[in-house]
Amino acid sequence: MTPSKTTQDHNEIRKWAEKRGAVPTEVASTHSGNEPGILRLHFPNAPGEKDSNLREISWDAFFEKFDENNLELVYQEKTADGEQSNFNELVHPDEPSHSSNKKKKHAA
């Protein structure tokens, strides 16, 4: 398995996502008022990536909630075959399963 990287850097996250055509989204059914819901990076042009429950939000709104919740992005640059990877997961760095073993991650 290709090693994962972890970051909280907004520029790094946005650059990685935009290179792959990903957009910042929220799970629509989880938002309340002006607050974004559960965050996701969505790949609308990827096969099988049609999810009507996701609503695109601005990068500003995405990163505001990202920082409020002290999240970090776990991601991969390449697959084991050397292809560009879309693997990513938004995690809380203080969760034992994420802080103790940065290489063992679950798909989002």
HELIX and SHEET records of a PDB file:
HELIX    1   1 HIS A   10  LYS A   19  1                                  10    
HELIX    2   2 ALA A   28  THR A   30  5                                   3    
HELIX    3   3 TRP A   59  GLU A   68  1                                  10    
HELIX    4   4 PRO A   96  SER A   99  1                                   4    
SHEET    1   A 3 LYS A   5  THR A   7  0                                        
SHEET    2   A 3 GLU A  72  TYR A  75 -1                                        
SHEET    3   A 3 ASN A  88  VAL A  91 -1                                        
SHEET    1   B 3 LEU A  39  HIS A  42  0                                        
SHEET    2   B 3 VAL A  23  VAL A  27 -1                                        
SHEET    3   B 3 LEU A  54  GLU A  56 -1                                        
END                                                                             
